[in-house]
Amino acid sequence: MSPLYFYPKASTPGCTTEAIEFREFKGEFDKLNTIILGCSADSVESQAKFKAKQKLNFPLLSDPDLR
C-alpha cells in the first residue's frame, strides 16, 4: 500500500506542515509496510531542495504538467 498525497507547492506553510507530519509518522507507516509518496507540480530541483531542507525521509514526485 502506498499513500500518495498531493500538495500545491513545496515550501509553503501548509504543505511543509503536512510533509513534516508524514516524516514524523514514517515509522508507523513502515510498520504497516506502507510507502509514503508526495507529489506536486514543482520541478525536480525544487522538490530536491524541499526534501533536503525538511529532512524528508520519503520520495517526492514531480508532475509539472499536472497529468
N, C-alpha and C positions, 0 to 999 in steps of 0.2 A: 504494500500500500504506500502511496506517495501523496502527501498533501501538497498540492500546488496552489500557492496563493499569488494573487496578482496585486500589484501596488502601482499607483500612478507615477511616482517619481522618487528616485533614490535621494537620500539625504534630506527629505522634508520631515518635519516633526512627527507626523502620524506614521509615516512609513518607517522611520527609524525606530519608533517605539515598537511597532509590530515586529520588525526584524529582530530586535533585541529580545522580545518575548519568545520568539521561536528559538533564538540562540540559547536562552536560559533554560528552556524546556527540552532541548535536544536529547538529553539523556532519557527522558521519559518516552520520547518518540522512538529512540533506539531500542528500548525495552520491548516496544511493540513491533519491532522490525519494520519501521516506517522511515522513509526518506523524505526530508523536507526540501522543497524546491520553491524558490521565489522568482517571479517574473515581472518585468516592466518593459516599457518601450525605450528605456535608457540604453545607450551604447554599451558595448562590451567593456570599453575602457572605463566608463562611468560606473558600471557595475563592479568592476575590479577595485576601484578606489573606495566605493561604498563598503564592499565586503571587508577590505583591509582595515579601513578606519573603524568600523564597528566590530571587528574581530568575529565576523560571522563564520560559523562552522558548518555551513551547508551551501550548496550551489545556488547561484543566481543565473537566471536565463535572460537573454536579451531578445526582444521582439520589436525592433524599431519600426517595422511596417504594420504592426498590430494585426498580425494574421492569426 
